[in-house]
């Protein structure tokens, strides 16, 4: 009997040890943004993360998350970061958060809601003024052409409307750039860039952009890429210098993004052309830098530059095809093939879009067992996108089959986790309403509409 109980006890200890070894711990700090001054720790911040549950920061701002199944390098999917009166300041970093493989703590930065709103309101007022001045300038130039008889009344009216539409469209996207620029952490930038931000805050946008231009950031970035290539041909003792250049380029690119967000706040055709040209120069300098390429593609898609977006999206896809094909590489590959299909859908190249989306389904099967939650989410999304392509290409029978399947899959996701998937499920149902109306099934559309409202 004694040996029997000893054996059972040993199994229990072994099983418990295996569970503990499988868990991965990510520590971190929550700090308050104080402009250029040192950040202070914040306590009682509730952090809720998928696969690790909830935790609360202590007096020193420290928190700890215990992941049940994820491994170092896995993406941290944050459900919420909450403290009354605060907003998440380093939102981009939180969205890109991955479990550290070397134990490095992750820092979450919060900012008082009123303070952040005041910064955005200030930038918005400046941007509205510069956009209005740019529009008035263009309208005055067209009016002058008409006054001298260089253009007829009909062309004049067309140009005026085009100018008005252009600036209205830009104003719709303005908050994106203002939000990004307001999130620049003054405590972690150089003295030179801090002076630039001070110039912006005082209303001197042109002077701030000129100071950015004087730094010759794009040339510096390209020069660093070339230097990196030369160093890469060297021996092992040069690895530290290579790492330093990578680090410097990361900081340089961050400044370039800050500059572009500021330029977008100013507005104007020449400004947006300059942003695209500078990003293209940087992307062409190193077509393996995924951070730069992804940023450029997102910018091109936002600005409806579909030809260029297609070109650089294909470069990203090629890079992932040539990588070691880890589960994360496959997820990234699926994400950007989906983006490419969306571009083709937008320009009415439906057959190409459908072929690209259907080609993803075998790739998706490769991660089904290891990452069932990712599989379920992408599987639903891909079939919904295929349905939209068929619908817009007037192939209603095929659209109906794909749409019904996608909605059923989203319903399963919604039932499993209502908080996470309520928006996606509602969007899928909204697509089904649109399809039903277009297919003269108005009674069915009303029934689905009631379901959406209940969500």
N, C-alpha and C positions, 0 to 999 in steps of 0.2 A: 504493500500500500504506500509505503513511504516513497519508494522509487517512482511509483505512478504519479503521486502528487508533485514530486520534484520535477518530473518530466513536463507536467501540465504547467507548472509555475515557470519553467524555462521557456516554454512556448509563448506564454503571456508576456514575459519580459522581452523576448525576441520580437514579438509582434508590436509591442509598444515602442521599442527602439526603432523599428522600421518606420512607424508612423512619424516619430519625432524627426528622424533623418530625412523623411520626405518633405517636411515642412521647410519653407524658405522664409526668412525674416528680412523685412525691409524697415530700417529705422529712418527717422527724419526729424525735421524741425519745422515749426510754423512760426513765421516772423512777420512783423508789421512793417509795411513800406513807409519810410519817413523821408522821401526825397533823397537828397544827397547825403543825409545823415545816416548813421549806423542804424540798421534795422533792430527792432526789439522783439523778444519772444512773446507769443500770445498763447495763453492757456484756454482751456475749455472749448477748443475748436473740434467739432465732430467731423471725422473723416470716414466716409463709407465707401468701400471698394469691393468690387465683385471678386469673389473667390477668397476674400480675407475678412469679410464682415466689417464692423465698425470699431473705431478707436477714438480716443479723445486726447488732445495734447495736454501735457502737464504744465506746471508753473514755469519751467524752463523752455516751454514750447516743444519739448520732445514728444514724439509719438512712435509707436511700433505696430507694424502690420505683420501678421503671420499668414502666409499663403498656403493653402492646403494642398494644391496640386501643381501650381505654376513653378517654373524654374527660373534661375537668374537669366536675364536677357529678355524675359517675357514682358509684353506690354501690360501696364497697370491700368485697368479700366475703372476710372473713378466714377462713382455714382453721385456723390455729393460731398462738398466741403462747406460746412455751415457754421457761422457765428453771427449772431444778430448785429446788423449795422456794418457788415464787412462784405467785400466781394473778393474773389480770387484775382490777384494781380498778375502773377506769372502764368497766365492761362495756357500759353503755347507750350511752356515747359511741362505743365501738368498733363496736357494732351499727348505729349511725346514721352511721358514717363515710362521707364522700363526698370525692372528689378535689377539693382546693382549686383554685379558678379564679384565685386571686391569689397563689399560692405560699406561703400560710400553712402552717407546719409543723404536723403533727398530733402530739399528745402521747398516748402510751400510758402508763398508770400501773399499776404492779404493786405488790402487797403480799405480804409474807411469809405463806405459807400458815398457819403456826401462829398468827400475829398475827390474821389475818382470822378464823380459826376461834374464837379466844378471844373476839373481839368478838361474834360471832354467838352463841356459847354463853352469854355474859353477858346479851345481850338476850333470848335464849330462856328463860333461867331467870326473868328478870323477867316476861316475857309469860306464862309458864305459871302463875306465882303470881297475876297479876291476873286471868287467865281463870278460874282456880280460884275466886278470891274472888267474881268476878261470878256464876259458876254457883251457888256456895253461897248467895249472897244471894238469887237468884231462887228457888232451892229452898226456902229458909227462908220466903219470902213466900207461896209456894204452900202450904207446910205449915201456916202460920198461918191461911190461909183455910180449910183443912180442919178445923183445930182448933176454929175458931169456928163450924163448920157451914155456911160460906158456899158450899162446893162439895162434891159427893158424891165417894165413893171412886173411881168410874170416871173422872170428870173429873180428879180429882187425879192418878191414874196416867197419864192421857193428857198432862197438863201436865208432869209430871216427865219423862216420856220425851221430850217435845218439847224441853224445856230441855237435856237430856243430848245429844240429837241435834244441836241447834243449836251447842253448844260443841264437840262432836266435829268437826262440819263446819268450823267456824272454825279449829280447831287444824290441820286438814289444809292450809289455805291460809296458815298463820302464817309458814312459812319464807320465802314470797315477800316479805312485808313486812319481815321481819327482815333478809333479804339486801339489800334496797334501802336500808334505814336504815343498815345497817353500812357501806355504800359512800359515805356522805356524806363528801366531802373537806373536812376541817376547815381545810385551808390555803387554801381558796378561798371560805369563807363569812364573813358579817359577825361582828363581835364579839358582837352580840346573839344570833345563832343559835348561836355557839360556846358561850355561857353556857347556852343551852338544852340542847345536847348534853351538857355537863358535868353538868347536873341529871339527865338521863336516866341517865348512867353511874353516878351516885351513888344511883340507885333512885327518884328523885322524878319519876315519869312524869306524875302529875296536875299538879305544879307546872310541868313543862315545857310541857304542853299549854296550861295557863292563860297562860303567857308568850307562846306562839304566838297564842292568842286575843287577848291584849292588843295584839298587833301589828296586829290587824284586817286580816289579809292579804287576805281575800276582798273586803272593802270597798275596800281600797287597789287591788286589781286592777281591780275594776269602775270605780272612779274614774279610774284610768289609761286604761281603755278609752274612757270618755266624754271625757277630756281629749284623747286621741289623735284622736277624731272631730272635736273642735273645732279642733284644730291642723291637721287635714287640710283644713279649709276655708280655711286661711290661704294665704300666698304662699310662694314658694320659700325665703325666708330662714328659715322655720320648720322646714325639713326636718331640721336637726340636732336640734332639740328632739324631733321625732317619733321619730327614730332612738333618742334617749336613752330615751324612754318605752318603746319596744319592748324595748330592752335591759333596762331596769328591770323590765318585766313578765316577761321571761324569767326573771330572777333571782327575782322575786316568786313566779312559778308554781313554780319549783324548790323554794322554801321551803314552799309550800303542799303539794307532793307529799311533802316530808320530814315535814311535820306530819301528813299523812294516814297515812303509813307508821307513824309513831310511835303515832297513835291506834289503828291496826289492831293494833299490838302489844299495846296495853292491852285492846282488845276490848269487847264489849257491844253490845246492839242499838242503843241511842241513839247510840253512837259511829259505827257504820256508817251509820245514817240521816243523821247530821250530815255525814259524808264525802260521801255522795251529794248531799245538798242543797247543800253548798258547791261541789262540782264542777259541778252543774247551774246554779247562779247564775253561775259563771265562764263556762261554755260558752254560756249564753244571752246573756251580755254581748257576746260577739263570736263569731258563728257562722262566721266565716271563719278563725279561728285553728285550723289543722289539728293543731298539737301538742296543744292542750288537748282538742279533740274526740276525737282518737285515744286519748289517755290515758283520757278519760271512757268511751269505748266499751269499751276493754279492761277497765276496772274493772267496768262493768255486766255484761259477759259473764262475768267471773270470779265475780261475785256472783249470777248467774242472774236478773238484772233484765231479762228479755227484752223487755218492752214499751218501756222507755226505751232499751235498747240498739238496738232496731229504729229508733226515732225518730231518734236521733243518728247512727246508721250511714247513714241515708238523707240526712242533712244533709251528711255527708262525701262521699257519692256525688254529690250535687247539685253540690257545690263543684268536684269533679273534672270533672264534665260541663261546667261553665261555664268551665273553665280553657282554656289554649291547646292542650291535648291533645298535649303532647310524649310521647315514648316512655315517660318516667318517669311522667307523668300517667296514661297508659293502664295501666301496671303497677299503680299505686296504686288506680286505679278498679277493676281486676279483683280486687285483694286485698280491697277492702271490699264489693264485690258478693258475693264468695265468703263473706265474714263474715256478710252479711245472709242469704244462703241457708242458712248453718249455723244461724242463729237460727230461721229458719222450719222447718228440718228438726227442730230440737230441740223445737219446739212442735207437731210433726206436721202442719205446713202443707206437705205434700210437693210438691203440684203447683206452688205458688208457688216453692219452692226449686229445683225442676227447671227451671222456665221462666227463672228468673234465671241459673242456671248455663249453660243452653243458649244464652241470649242473650249470654254472654261469648265464645263461640267466634268470632263474626265480629270482635269487638274484638281478640281474640288474634291473628288473622291480620294485623292492622295492624303488629305488631312482629316478625313471623316472620323477615323478611329481616334487619332491623337487629339483632335480639337473639334468635338461634335458640336459645340455651341457656335463656333465660327462657321462650320459647315452649314448648319441650319440657317444662319443669318444670311450668308452669301447665296445659298441655294434659293431662298425666297426672293432675294433681291434680283438675281440673274433672271429668274423666270418672269418677274414683274417687268423688267426692262425689255425682255423679249416680247411680252404681251403688248407693251407700248409701241414697239416697232411695228408689229403686225397691225395694231389698231390704226396707227397713223398712215400705214401703207394700204389701208382699206381691205385687209385680209381678216375679216371679222370672225370667221369661224375659228381660225387658228388663234386669233387674239383671245377669243372667249375661253378656249381650252387652257391656254397659258395663264390667263388672268384668274380663272377659277382655282387653278392649282396654287398660284402664288398667294392668293387670299387665304386659302385653306392652311398653307404653311405658316403665314403670318399669324393666323388665329392660334395655331399651336404655340408659337413663340409668345404671344400675348397671354395665353393662359398660364404658361410656365413662369413668366415674369412680367406682370402688367406694368410695373413702373418703368421698366427698360424699353418695352416694345409697344407701348400704347400709341406713340406718335407714328411709328412705322406701320402699324396695323391700320390706324385711321387713314394714313396716306394711301395704303393699298385699297381700302374700301372706297375712298374718294375716287381712285382710278376706276374702280368697278362701277361706281355711279355714272361717271363720264361715259364709260363703255356702254352701259345699259341705256342711257339717254340717246347716245348716238345710234344704238341698235334698236331704238323705239320700244324699249322695255321700261317705260316710265314708272309703272307700278312697282317693279323690282327695285328701281332707283330710289323710290321713296322709302321702301323697306330698309334698304342699306343705309340711307341717310339717317334714319332713326337710330341705327346701330352706332354710326359714327358719333352722333350727338350724345349717346349714352357713354361712350368712351371718354 
